[in-house]
């Protein structure tokens, strides 16, 4: 425990993004922007922290919530964190009692009434009770395609293309989104088919959208996509593509006439810079998951360059 306290004090300037979130080991739906705002901590480096793993402190205005991300619950290559703008004002008692802290929400779901139903989406009125005992309503969008018993609607592939004598590249897709009325730069993604496993969906969708065949090295949690609007959830799947494999050298081009998708390769070492350049086009918007990933990756490079660990 003493080593844990020491590490905690030494990391009181750690980085991150999304504030106003309280994350604990019991959290079942972490906002996806938090998941993508990764620091890309190398697991071997974080392993120095022992069984306590990486410390994450999420500032919820004046009430700090402390969370310990234990290594066995995290991806094999990366550890994730939310906003970690820490101060040294946390006492040893705060740390020792963190496991006993409980966040009492005081909210209760009551019922849901359909307002409109389409082929892919439905609009519903959700009734719930707030901590004051008042009944409130909320307009929420749901996908009509979620499979029974599934916790996720879709998969999103974080794919890295590796080739000899080439920089490693992130694989994105550029496509027109009618709701945005413009093009977007996104991770390849797709809905989970009935009776389909998440890993199978990831491999299939990557092939369909980019032509590449990849290998999965990690599947994450089902995380919320836009919790203020929808209950849609997505699983992030980390993949690696062998660009020197003949199957990827001679990859088949898309023949699906319903989707017009352009594959965009961005060298990972200049990821944020290239995305900023792409965003200069007034008809292009960068998906928040992609941009959060890029900012997190950039800050991880700056953090480790400063030799704070």
KEKE-3310 file (N, C-alpha, C; in steps of 0.2 Angstrom, whole numbers, plus 5000, padded with zeros to 4 digits):
npx = (5004:5010:5019:5009:5003:5014:5016:5004:5006:5016:5010:5002:5000:4995:4987:4973:4956:4940:4929:4919:4915:4912:4921:4921:4926:4914:4907:4896:4894:4904:4907:4910:4919:4928:4934:4941:4949:4963:4979:4988:4996:5010:5009:5019:5026:5016:5015:5024:5017:5012:4999:4990:4989:4985:4982:4967:4959:4944:4938:4924:4917:4917:4918:4929:4931:4939:4947:4954:4962:4964:4977:4973:4960:4962:4966:4979:4989:4986:4982:4968:4961:4951:4947:4961:4966:4974:4976:4986:4979:4973:4971:4979:4969:4959:4963:4965:4952:4945:4939:4928:4920:4904:4894:4879:4866:4852:4842:4828:4822:4807:4797:4794:4789:4784:4787:4790:4793:4806:4814:4828:4829:4822:4811:4809:4799:4806:4802:4807:4813:4819:4832:4825:4812:4804:4795:4801:4803:4811:4817:4823:4833:4833:4842:4834:4839:4847:4852:4844:4848:4860:4873:4878:4877:4885:4902:4918:4932:4949:4961:4978:4989:5003:5018:5032:5046:5038:5029:5019:5002:4986:4970:4957:4940:4931:4916:4900:4888:4872:4865:4874:4876:4887:4904:4913:4927:4930:4933:4933:4918:4903:4886:4881:4877:4863:4866:4879:4896:4906:4920:4920:4911:4919:4930:4923:4917:4928:4934:4924:4922:4935:4943:4953:4961:4962:4970:4964:4969:4964:4948:4936:4926:4908:4903:4895:4888:4883:4877:4868:4858:4855:4854:4863:4876:4894:4907:4924:4937:4953:4964:4977:4985:4993:5001:5010:5006:5000:4986:4982:4989:4984:4971:4953:4942:4928:4912:4899:4885:4877:4884:4896:4912:4928:4944:4956:4972:4983:4998:5004:5012:5011:4998:4988:4991:4989:4975:4970:4973:4965:4953:4952:4945:4930:4919:4921:4920:4928:4926:4922:4927:4938:4946:4948:4956:4967:4972:4974:4984:4994:4996:5001:5014:5020:5020:5028:5039:5043:5049:5043:5040)
npy = (4994:5006:5008:5010:5022:5031:5031:5036:5049:5053:5054:5065:5074:5069:5065:5068:5068:5069:5076:5077:5063:5049:5035:5018:5001:4995:5001:5000:5005:5014:5031:5032:5042:5043:5031:5031:5042:5039:5036:5028:5020:5010:4993:4986:4996:5002:4991:4992:4997:4988:4977:4987:4994:5007:5023:5031:5047:5055:5070:5076:5090:5097:5086:5073:5058:5042:5030:5014:5006:4990:4979:4967:4969:4976:4981:4971:4979:4993:5005:5013:5029:5042:5059:5066:5077:5080:5084:5088:5087:5076:5065:5052:5045:5046:5038:5026:5023:5022:5010:5009:5018:5023:5027:5034:5034:5037:5037:5031:5020:5020:5018:5015:5023:5021:5033:5035:5023:5017:5008:5006:5014:5019:5031:5035:5039:5040:5037:5042:5042:5055:5059:5067:5062:5065:5063:5062:5064:5058:5060:5048:5039:5023:5009:4997:4985:4978:4963:4950:4947:4953:4964:4974:4985:4986:4985:4992:4995:4997:4998:4994:4996:4987:4987:4982:4993:5004:5017:5013:5013:5021:5014:5022:5026:5036:5043:5048:5055:5056:5062:5071:5079:5079:5073:5061:5056:5041:5027:5010:5002:4992:4985:4971:4956:4944:4931:4931:4932:4944:4945:4939:4948:4959:4956:4953:4965:4974:4968:4970:4984:4990:4981:4975:4961:4957:4954:4950:4957:4962:4963:4975:4982:4984:5000:5016:5025:5038:5044:5054:5054:5042:5024:5017:5005:5001:4990:4991:4985:4980:4979:4971:4973:4964:4971:4966:4953:4943:4942:4954:4963:4961:4965:4964:4976:4986:4981:4984:4992:5000:5007:5020:5021:5027:5022:5028:5030:5034:5039:5034:5041:5054:5057:5066:5078:5076:5073:5085:5092:5086:5090:5103:5104:5110:5102:5090:5081:5076:5061:5060:5049:5045:5057:5059:5048:5051:5063:5058:5049:5057:5065:5055:5052:5064:5064:5053:5057:5067:5060:5057:5045)
npz = (5000:5003:4993:4983:4987:4986:4972:4968:4973:4965:4953:4952:4942:4931:4915:4904:4898:4897:4908:4923:4925:4934:4937:4941:4947:4946:4936:4922:4910:4902:4896:4879:4874:4885:4885:4873:4875:4877:4886:4881:4889:4891:4894:4901:4907:4915:4923:4933:4943:4951:4959:4959:4948:4936:4942:4942:4943:4944:4941:4948:4948:4963:4970:4971:4963:4965:4957:4954:4942:4939:4932:4927:4922:4911:4894:4885:4879:4881:4894:4900:4903:4911:4913:4921:4929:4941:4958:4973:4984:4990:5003:5013:5019:5011:5000:5006:5010:4998:4992:4999:4996:4989:4975:4976:4966:4965:4955:4946:4934:4926:4915:4897:4882:4865:4853:4839:4826:4816:4802:4806:4818:4833:4841:4858:4873:4888:4905:4921:4938:4948:4961:4970:4970:4960:4945:4929:4911:4896:4880:4870:4858:4851:4844:4833:4830:4839:4845:4854:4871:4869:4874:4866:4852:4840:4833:4833:4824:4829:4819:4814:4801:4796:4788:4779:4778:4778:4787:4801:4800:4804:4801:4793:4789:4776:4774:4768:4779:4781:4792:4797:4786:4779:4775:4785:4795:4801:4813:4805:4806:4812:4812:4823:4817:4819:4830:4829:4833:4842:4839:4826:4819:4819:4811:4799:4796:4795:4783:4774:4774:4771:4764:4769:4778:4795:4811:4827:4843:4854:4863:4868:4881:4881:4877:4880:4866:4863:4876:4880:4871:4865:4868:4862:4860:4859:4855:4856:4846:4845:4831:4821:4805:4793:4781:4772:4768:4756:4754:4758:4751:4738:4740:4739:4731:4737:4732:4736:4732:4740:4750:4750:4752:4757:4759:4772:4775:4788:4794:4810:4818:4815:4818:4824:4819:4805:4805:4809:4798:4789:4794:4790:4778:4774:4772:4779:4794:4809:4817:4835:4842:4835:4835:4849:4852:4845:4851:4864:4861:4856:4868:4876:4870:4873:4887:4891:4884:4893:4903:4915:4921)
capx = (5000:5014:5021:5004:5003:5020:5015:4999:5008:5020:5007:4997:4999:4993:4983:4967:4951:4933:4928:4912:4913:4915:4922:4923:4926:4907:4904:4895:4893:4909:4906:4915:4924:4933:4938:4945:4954:4968:4985:4992:5002:5013:5007:5025:5028:5011:5015:5028:5013:5010:4993:4985:4988:4985:4977:4963:4955:4940:4936:4917:4917:4920:4919:4933:4930:4945:4947:4960:4961:4969:4979:4969:4954:4963:4969:4985:4994:4985:4978:4964:4959:4947:4951:4965:4969:4975:4979:4989:4975:4970:4974:4980:4963:4955:4966:4963:4944:4942:4936:4922:4915:4899:4890:4872:4863:4845:4838:4825:4819:4800:4794:4796:4784:4787:4784:4791:4797:4808:4818:4834:4829:4815:4811:4805:4799:4808:4800:4811:4812:4825:4833:4820:4806:4800:4795:4803:4803:4817:4817:4829:4834:4836:4842:4829:4843:4851:4851:4841:4853:4867:4874:4881:4874:4890:4909:4922:4939:4955:4966:4984:4992:5010:5021:5040:5048:5033:5027:5013:4996:4979:4965:4950:4935:4928:4910:4895:4883:4866:4863:4879:4876:4894:4908:4916:4932:4929:4935:4928:4913:4897:4882:4882:4872:4860:4870:4886:4901:4909:4926:4918:4909:4925:4934:4919:4916:4934:4935:4919:4923:4942:4946:4959:4960:4966:4970:4962:4973:4960:4941:4935:4919:4902:4903:4890:4891:4880:4872:4863:4853:4853:4856:4867:4883:4899:4913:4930:4941:4960:4967:4983:4984:4999:5001:5014:5002:4997:4978:4981:4992:4979:4964:4947:4939:4921:4907:4893:4883:4873:4889:4902:4917:4935:4949:4960:4978:4986:5004:5002:5017:5008:4991:4984:4993:4985:4968:4969:4974:4959:4947:4952:4940:4923:4914:4923:4920:4932:4923:4925:4931:4945:4950:4950:4961:4973:4974:4977:4990:4999:4998:5005:5020:5023:5021:5034:5045:5046:5052:5040:5040)
capy = (5000:5012:5010:5013:5029:5034:5031:5041:5056:5055:5055:5070:5079:5065:5068:5065:5072:5069:5077:5075:5056:5045:5028:5013:4995:4992:5004:4995:5009:5020:5034:5030:5047:5042:5025:5033:5047:5035:5039:5023:5018:5003:4989:4984:5002:5002:4985:4994:5000:4982:4975:4992:4996:5014:5026:5036:5051:5058:5076:5078:5096:5098:5079:5069:5051:5039:5023:5010:5001:4984:4977:4961:4971:4981:4978:4969:4984:4999:5006:5019:5034:5048:5066:5065:5083:5078:5089:5084:5088:5070:5063:5045:5042:5046:5033:5019:5022:5022:5004:5009:5024:5021:5033:5033:5038:5039:5038:5024:5019:5018:5015:5018:5023:5022:5039:5034:5017:5016:5002:5005:5017:5021:5036:5033:5043:5037:5040:5040:5046:5058:5058:5071:5058:5068:5059:5065:5061:5060:5057:5044:5035:5016:5005:4992:4980:4974:4956:4948:4945:4956:4971:4979:4985:4987:4984:4998:4992:5001:4994:4997:4993:4986:4985:4983:5000:5009:5019:5010:5018:5019:5013:5025:5026:5042:5042:5053:5054:5061:5066:5077:5083:5080:5067:5060:5052:5037:5020:5006:4999:4989:4982:4964:4952:4939:4925:4932:4934:4951:4945:4938:4954:4964:4953:4954:4972:4977:4966:4973:4992:4992:4976:4972:4955:4959:4949:4953:4956:4964:4966:4979:4982:4987:5006:5020:5029:5045:5042:5059:5054:5035:5018:5013:5003:4998:4986:4993:4979:4982:4974:4972:4971:4962:4973:4962:4947:4943:4943:4962:4967:4961:4965:4966:4983:4986:4981:4985:4998:5004:5011:5023:5021:5028:5020:5033:5028:5040:5037:5035:5045:5061:5056:5072:5083:5074:5074:5093:5094:5084:5094:5110:5104:5112:5096:5084:5081:5070:5057:5061:5044:5046:5063:5058:5043:5055:5067:5054:5046:5063:5067:5049:5053:5070:5062:5049:5061:5071:5056:5057:5038)
capz = (5000:5004:4986:4979:4989:4983:4965:4968:4974:4960:4947:4953:4937:4925:4910:4901:4895:4899:4916:4926:4925:4940:4935:4946:4944:4945:4930:4916:4904:4902:4890:4874:4873:4890:4882:4867:4877:4880:4886:4878:4893:4889:4900:4905:4911:4921:4928:4939:4949:4955:4958:4959:4941:4934:4946:4938:4948:4939:4945:4947:4951:4969:4973:4967:4963:4964:4954:4953:4936:4940:4926:4924:4919:4906:4888:4886:4877:4883:4899:4898:4909:4909:4914:4927:4931:4948:4963:4978:4990:4992:5009:5013:5021:5004:4996:5010:5010:4991:4990:5003:4993:4985:4972:4976:4960:4967:4950:4945:4928:4927:4909:4891:4878:4859:4849:4832:4825:4809:4801:4810:4824:4836:4846:4864:4879:4894:4911:4927:4945:4950:4968:4973:4970:4955:4939:4923:4905:4892:4873:4868:4852:4851:4838:4832:4827:4844:4846:4860:4875:4868:4877:4861:4845:4835:4834:4830:4824:4829:4815:4812:4796:4797:4781:4779:4775:4778:4793:4804:4798:4806:4795:4794:4783:4775:4771:4769:4784:4780:4798:4798:4780:4776:4776:4792:4796:4807:4813:4802:4811:4809:4817:4825:4815:4823:4832:4827:4839:4841:4835:4819:4816:4818:4805:4793:4794:4792:4776:4770:4773:4769:4760:4773:4783:4801:4817:4833:4849:4860:4862:4874:4884:4877:4879:4877:4861:4864:4881:4881:4865:4863:4872:4858:4863:4854:4857:4852:4844:4842:4826:4817:4798:4790:4775:4767:4767:4749:4754:4759:4745:4733:4743:4734:4732:4738:4727:4738:4729:4745:4754:4746:4757:4755:4765:4773:4779:4792:4798:4817:4822:4814:4818:4826:4814:4799:4806:4809:4791:4785:4796:4787:4773:4778:4771:4783:4801:4812:4823:4841:4845:4831:4837:4856:4852:4842:4856:4869:4858:4856:4875:4879:4868:4877:4894:4891:4882:4898:4908:4922:4924)
cpx = (5004:5017:5016:5003:5008:5019:5009:5001:5012:5017:5001:4996:4997:4988:4977:4962:4944:4932:4921:4910:4916:4915:4924:4923:4919:4904:4903:4894:4898:4908:4912:4921:4930:4937:4943:4950:4960:4975:4990:4998:5004:5012:5013:5027:5023:5012:5020:5023:5010:5003:4988:4984:4989:4980:4973:4958:4951:4937:4928:4915:4921:4921:4923:4931:4937:4944:4953:4959:4966:4971:4975:4963:4955:4966:4976:4991:4992:4981:4974:4963:4955:4951:4955:4969:4969:4978:4982:4985:4971:4974:4975:4973:4958:4957:4964:4956:4941:4937:4929:4917:4910:4895:4883:4868:4856:4840:4835:4821:4812:4797:4796:4790:4786:4783:4785:4795:4799:4811:4824:4834:4822:4816:4806:4805:4800:4806:4805:4810:4818:4826:4828:4813:4801:4800:4796:4803:4809:4816:4823:4828:4836:4837:4837:4833:4847:4848:4849:4847:4860:4867:4877:4877:4879:4897:4912:4929:4944:4960:4972:4987:4999:5013:5029:5041:5043:5031:5020:5008:4990:4975:4959:4946:4932:4922:4905:4890:4878:4864:4868:4879:4883:4898:4911:4922:4931:4933:4931:4924:4907:4893:4883:4876:4869:4865:4877:4891:4904:4915:4925:4915:4914:4929:4930:4918:4922:4935:4930:4920:4930:4945:4951:4957:4965:4966:4969:4967:4969:4953:4939:4928:4914:4902:4898:4893:4889:4875:4866:4857:4851:4856:4861:4874:4887:4904:4919:4935:4948:4962:4973:4982:4991:4999:5005:5011:4999:4989:4977:4984:4987:4972:4959:4944:4932:4917:4900:4890:4879:4878:4895:4907:4924:4939:4954:4966:4982:4992:5003:5006:5015:5001:4987:4985:4989:4978:4966:4969:4967:4953:4947:4947:4933:4918:4916:4923:4924:4927:4926:4929:4938:4949:4952:4956:4967:4976:4977:4983:4996:5001:5002:5012:5024:5024:5027:5040:5048:5049:5050:5040:5046)
cpy = (5006:5014:5013:5021:5034:5036:5036:5048:5058:5056:5060:5075:5075:5068:5065:5070:5073:5070:5076:5068:5053:5038:5024:5006:4992:4995:4999:4999:5015:5024:5033:5035:5046:5036:5027:5038:5043:5038:5034:5021:5011:4999:4987:4990:5002:4996:4986:4996:4994:4980:4981:4995:5004:5017:5031:5040:5055:5064:5077:5084:5096:5091:5074:5061:5047:5032:5020:5005:4996:4981:4971:4963:4975:4977:4976:4974:4991:4999:5013:5023:5039:5054:5065:5071:5082:5084:5085:5085:5082:5067:5055:5042:5041:5040:5026:5018:5021:5016:5004:5014:5021:5027:5031:5037:5041:5040:5031:5025:5017:5015:5018:5017:5025:5029:5038:5028:5017:5009:5001:5008:5018:5027:5035:5039:5039:5040:5037:5044:5048:5057:5062:5068:5061:5064:5064:5061:5063:5056:5054:5040:5028:5013:4999:4985:4976:4967:4954:4945:4948:4962:4976:4979:4984:4985:4990:4995:4997:4997:4998:4993:4993:4984:4986:4989:5005:5011:5015:5015:5016:5019:5016:5024:5033:5040:5047:5051:5059:5065:5072:5081:5084:5074:5067:5055:5048:5030:5016:5003:4996:4986:4974:4960:4947:4933:4925:4935:4940:4950:4943:4944:4959:4962:4954:4961:4976:4975:4970:4981:4994:4987:4972:4966:4956:4953:4953:4952:4958:4966:4969:4978:4985:4994:5011:5024:5037:5045:5048:5058:5047:5030:5014:5011:5000:4995:4988:4986:4981:4976:4976:4969:4970:4965:4970:4955:4948:4945:4951:4966:4967:4961:4968:4973:4981:4985:4982:4992:5003:5009:5014:5025:5022:5026:5026:5030:5034:5037:5039:5040:5052:5061:5062:5077:5082:5075:5081:5095:5092:5088:5101:5110:5105:5106:5090:5086:5075:5067:5058:5055:5044:5051:5062:5053:5047:5059:5063:5051:5051:5065:5061:5050:5059:5068:5058:5052:5065:5067:5056:5050:5035)
cpz = (5000:4997:4982:4981:4986:4975:4964:4968:4968:4953:4947:4948:4930:4921:4908:4899:4898:4906:4917:4925:4931:4938:4941:4943:4943:4939:4925:4910:4904:4896:4885:4873:4879:4887:4877:4869:4881:4881:4883:4882:4891:4895:4904:4909:4917:4925:4934:4945:4953:4954:4957:4952:4941:4939:4941:4943:4943:4943:4944:4951:4957:4973:4969:4968:4962:4962:4953:4947:4937:4933:4923:4921:4913:4900:4889:4884:4880:4890:4898:4904:4906:4911:4921:4928:4938:4952:4969:4985:4992:4998:5009:5015:5015:5001:5000:5010:5003:4990:4994:5000:4988:4982:4972:4971:4962:4962:4949:4938:4929:4921:4903:4886:4871:4856:4842:4831:4817:4808:4805:4817:4827:4841:4852:4869:4885:4901:4917:4933:4947:4958:4972:4973:4964:4948:4933:4917:4901:4885:4871:4862:4854:4845:4838:4831:4832:4845:4853:4865:4874:4872:4872:4855:4839:4837:4830:4830:4824:4826:4814:4807:4796:4790:4782:4775:4774:4786:4795:4803:4802:4800:4797:4788:4782:4771:4772:4774:4783:4786:4799:4792:4777:4777:4783:4791:4802:4807:4809:4808:4808:4814:4817:4822:4820:4824:4829:4833:4837:4837:4827:4816:4815:4812:4799:4791:4792:4785:4772:4768:4770:4764:4764:4778:4789:4806:4823:4839:4855:4859:4869:4877:4879:4881:4876:4871:4861:4870:4882:4876:4864:4868:4868:4861:4858:4858:4853:4852:4841:4837:4823:4810:4795:4783:4769:4765:4760:4749:4755:4754:4739:4735:4738:4736:4733:4732:4729:4736:4734:4749:4749:4751:4754:4761:4765:4777:4782:4796:4806:4821:4820:4814:4819:4821:4807:4799:4806:4802:4787:4787:4793:4781:4776:4777:4775:4790:4804:4817:4829:4844:4841:4834:4845:4856:4850:4848:4862:4867:4859:4863:4878:4877:4872:4884:4895:4889:4888:4904:4915:4925:4922)
residu = (UNK:UNK:UNK:UNK:UNK:UNK:UNK:UNK:UNK:UNK:UNK:UNK:UNK:UNK:UNK:UNK:UNK:UNK:UNK:UNK:UNK:UNK:UNK:UNK:UNK:UNK:UNK:UNK:UNK:UNK:UNK:UNK:UNK:UNK:UNK:UNK:UNK:UNK:UNK:UNK:UNK:UNK:UNK:UNK:UNK:UNK:UNK:UNK:UNK:UNK:UNK:UNK:UNK:UNK:UNK:UNK:UNK:UNK:UNK:UNK:UNK:UNK:UNK:UNK:UNK:UNK:UNK:UNK:UNK:UNK:UNK:UNK:UNK:UNK:UNK:UNK:UNK:UNK:UNK:UNK:UNK:UNK:UNK:UNK:UNK:UNK:UNK:UNK:UNK:UNK:UNK:UNK:UNK:UNK:UNK:UNK:UNK:UNK:UNK:UNK:UNK:UNK:UNK:UNK:UNK:UNK:UNK:UNK:UNK:UNK:UNK:UNK:UNK:UNK:UNK:UNK:UNK:UNK:UNK:UNK:UNK:UNK:UNK:UNK:UNK:UNK:UNK:UNK:UNK:UNK:UNK:UNK:UNK:UNK:UNK:UNK:UNK:UNK:UNK:UNK:UNK:UNK:UNK:UNK:UNK:UNK:UNK:UNK:UNK:UNK:UNK:UNK:UNK:UNK:UNK:UNK:UNK:UNK:UNK:UNK:UNK:UNK:UNK:UNK:UNK:UNK:UNK:UNK:UNK:UNK:UNK:UNK:UNK:UNK:UNK:UNK:UNK:UNK:UNK:UNK:UNK:UNK:UNK:UNK:UNK:UNK:UNK:UNK:UNK:UNK:UNK:UNK:UNK:UNK:UNK:UNK:UNK:UNK:UNK:UNK:UNK:UNK:UNK:UNK:UNK:UNK:UNK:UNK:UNK:UNK:UNK:UNK:UNK:UNK:UNK:UNK:UNK:UNK:UNK:UNK:UNK:UNK:UNK:UNK:UNK:UNK:UNK:UNK:UNK:UNK:UNK:UNK:UNK:UNK:UNK:UNK:UNK:UNK:UNK:UNK:UNK:UNK:UNK:UNK:UNK:UNK:UNK:UNK:UNK:UNK:UNK:UNK:UNK:UNK:UNK:UNK:UNK:UNK:UNK:UNK:UNK:UNK:UNK:UNK:UNK:UNK:UNK:UNK:UNK:UNK:UNK:UNK:UNK:UNK:UNK:UNK:UNK:UNK:UNK:UNK:UNK:UNK:UNK:UNK:UNK:UNK:UNK:UNK:UNK:UNK:UNK:UNK:UNK:UNK:UNK:UNK:UNK:UNK:UNK:UNK:UNK:UNK:UNK:UNK:UNK:UNK:UNK:UNK:UNK)
# end
